[in-house]
Amino acid sequence: MAAFIEFLDEVLTDVPEGTPLAALVADPTLSRDEVKGVLSLCLVGGWSPWADALTSTVRAALADPAVAERVLAGAQAPGLVEEVLRWHTPIPFVARRATSSLDLPSGSIPQGAMVLVHIGSANRDGAVFEQADEVVAQRIPREHLALGSGAHFCMGAALIRATAPSAAHRLLATYPDLAAGDLGPVTWRTGIFPRSVESTTLLLAPSPEVPST
């Protein structure tokens, strides 16, 4: 990320006119650091959360036959991906600026203050979701915040919803003998932004219809 910020410093010194990046740079409400923050989040919130959502979907399927059944059903998998996103929430924090002062049990937030909102915690709120710390195969959690809400939404939301179910379905359909015992230990990356799997392994046994490579 540090190298990417240095790269952005060079790019932002000479931005072609008439481009979306030029419009972002010209926005009078954004400082140069905030512009670099927006562009950095496009990278952090891009390919990595998609891969992490897919990994978590496969792990949940291997751990629970009911989840695996939904993945293999194909048409029902999109709802399952919503549940995995709720449970996993690859990007667990969002930054916001308080538009008014607010008194909370833990203290006061003054107007104009920058705050970090823990949407990962909200997505596991037991007052909203029963069995909040588990992947419930039949649940379609429409209230989750993993992809944002309102004017602040994930630009890749449609891509995740369109491709993650298909990818998970294809993997389990291609390797029907996969089971929980074929799943190696998971190593999580240090830190929680993004909440990401650093490594894991699967022992694959291809179906007879799929040539071995």
C-alpha positions in Angstrom: 0.0 0.0 0.0 2.9 2.4 0.8 4.3 1.8 -2.7 0.8 2.4 -4.2 0.5 5.7 -2.4 3.9 6.8 -3.8 2.7 5.8 -7.2 -0.5 7.9 -6.7 1.7 10.9 -5.8 3.3 10.7 -9.2 0.1 10.1 -11.1 -1.8 13.0 -9.5 0.8 15.5 -10.5 -0.2 15.3 -14.1 -3.8 14.1 -14.6 -5.3 14.2 -18.1 -8.1 16.7 -18.5 -11.6 15.4 -19.1 -11.0 12.1 -17.2 -13.0 10.8 -14.2 -9.7 11.1 -12.2 -9.5 14.8 -13.1 -13.0 15.4 -11.9 -12.1 13.6 -8.6 -8.9 15.7 -8.2 -10.9 18.9 -9.0 -13.5 18.3 -6.3 -13.2 21.2 -3.9 -14.5 19.2 -1.0 -11.7 16.7 -1.1 -8.1 17.2 0.0 -5.2 15.5 -1.9 -4.9 13.0 0.9 -8.6 12.2 0.7 -8.3 11.7 -3.1 -5.5 9.2 -2.5 -7.6 7.6 0.2 -10.5 7.1 -2.3 -8.2 5.6 -4.9 -6.5 3.3 -2.3 -9.9 2.0 -1.2 -10.7 1.1 -4.9 -7.7 -1.2 -4.7 -8.2 -2.6 -1.2 -12.0 -3.0 -1.8 -11.6 -4.5 -5.3 -10.3 -8.0 -6.0 -9.4 -9.1 -2.5 -12.9 -9.0 -0.9 -14.3 -10.9 -3.9 -11.7 -13.6 -3.4 -12.3 -13.7 0.3 -16.0 -13.9 -0.1 -15.6 -16.9 -2.4 -13.1 -18.6 0.0 -15.6 -18.1 2.9 -18.5 -19.5 0.8 -16.5 -22.6 -0.1 -15.4 -23.1 3.6 -19.0 -22.7 4.8 -20.2 -25.2 2.2 -17.6 -27.8 3.2 -18.5 -27.4 6.9 -22.3 -27.8 6.5 -24.1 -30.1 4.1 -27.1 -27.7 4.0 -24.9 -24.9 2.7 -23.2 -27.2 0.2 -26.7 -28.2 -1.1 -27.6 -24.6 -1.7 -24.3 -23.9 -3.5 -24.9 -27.0 -5.8 -28.5 -25.8 -6.4 -27.0 -22.9 -8.3 -30.1 -20.7 -8.5 -30.3 -20.4 -4.7 -26.6 -19.6 -4.2 -26.9 -15.8 -4.5 -28.9 -15.7 -1.3 -26.2 -17.8 0.4 -23.5 -15.4 -0.8 -25.4 -12.5 0.9 -25.3 -14.6 4.1 -21.6 -15.3 3.8 -20.9 -11.6 3.2 -22.9 -10.7 6.3 -21.0 -13.3 8.4 -17.5 -12.6 7.0 -17.7 -8.9 6.0 -14.3 -8.6 4.2 -14.3 -4.8 4.7 -15.4 -4.5 8.3 -15.0 -0.7 8.7 -16.2 2.4 6.9 -15.1 6.0 7.6 -17.8 8.7 7.9 -17.9 12.3 8.9 -20.5 13.2 11.5 -23.0 15.8 10.1 -24.3 16.6 13.6 -23.2 16.1 17.2 -24.3 12.8 18.8 -24.3 11.5 22.3 -23.7 7.8 22.8 -23.5 5.6 25.9 -19.7 5.5 25.4 -19.2 9.2 24.8 -20.0 12.1 22.5 -19.2 12.6 18.9 -18.8 16.2 17.9 -20.2 17.5 14.6 -17.6 17.2 11.8 -15.6 14.5 13.5 -14.3 11.6 11.4 -15.5 8.2 12.8 -15.0 4.6 11.9 -18.2 2.6 11.8 -17.8 -1.2 12.5 -20.2 -2.7 10.0 -18.8 -6.1 10.7 -20.1 -5.8 14.2 -23.5 -4.6 13.0 -23.7 -7.6 10.6 -23.5 -9.9 13.7 -25.9 -8.0 15.8 -27.9 -10.6 17.7 -30.9 -8.2 17.9 -31.2 -8.3 14.1 -29.9 -11.7 13.2 -30.7 -15.0 15.0 -27.6 -17.2 15.3 -25.6 -14.1 14.2 -22.2 -15.8 14.5 -23.1 -18.7 12.2 -23.8 -19.1 8.5 -27.5 -20.1 8.3 -28.0 -21.8 4.9 -31.6 -20.7 4.3 -31.2 -17.1 5.5 -31.2 -14.2 3.0 -30.0 -11.3 5.1 -31.3 -8.3 3.2 -30.4 -5.9 6.1 -26.7 -6.6 6.1 -24.2 -3.8 5.4 -21.3 -5.6 3.9 -21.7 -3.9 0.6 -22.7 -0.5 2.0 -26.0 1.2 2.1 -27.8 4.1 0.5 -25.5 6.5 -1.3 -22.5 4.7 0.0 -22.4 1.3 -1.7 -19.7 -1.0 -3.0 -18.9 -0.3 -6.7 -18.2 -4.0 -7.1 -21.4 -5.2 -5.5 -23.0 -6.3 -8.8 -19.8 -8.2 -9.8 -19.7 -10.1 -6.5 -23.3 -11.0 -6.6 -23.1 -12.2 -10.2 -19.9 -14.1 -10.1 -19.3 -15.5 -6.6 -22.3 -17.9 -6.7 -21.3 -19.2 -10.1 -17.7 -19.7 -9.0 -18.6 -21.5 -5.8 -21.1 -23.7 -7.7 -18.6 -24.6 -10.4 -16.0 -25.5 -7.9 -18.2 -27.9 -5.9 -19.8 -29.3 -9.1 -16.4 -30.0 -10.6 -15.1 -31.6 -7.4 -18.1 -33.4 -5.9 -16.1 -35.5 -3.5 -14.9 -32.4 -1.5 -15.6 -32.6 2.2 -14.7 -30.7 5.3 -11.7 -33.1 5.9 -10.2 -31.8 2.6 -10.0 -28.3 4.0 -6.6 -27.3 5.4 -6.1 -24.8 8.2 -6.7 -21.1 7.4 -4.2 -18.4 8.1 -5.7 -15.0 8.4 -3.7 -11.9 7.5 -2.5 -9.7 10.3 -4.9 -6.9 11.0 -8.6 -6.6 10.2 -8.8 -4.2 7.3 -9.4 -5.9 5.0 -10.5 -9.1 6.9 -8.7 -11.5 4.6 -7.6 -15.1 4.4 -3.9 -15.2 3.7 -3.7 -18.9 2.9 -5.7 -22.1 2.9 -5.6 -25.4 1.0 -8.1 -27.8 -0.6 -7.4 -31.4 -1.5 -9.1 -31.9 -4.9 -10.4 -35.1 -6.5 -11.8 -34.2 -9.9 -15.0 -35.8 -11.2 -14.5 -38.4 -14.0 -15.9 -35.9 -16.5 -13.1 -33.4 -15.8 -9.7 -34.3 -17.4 -6.8 -34.3 -14.9 -4.2 -31.6 -15.4 
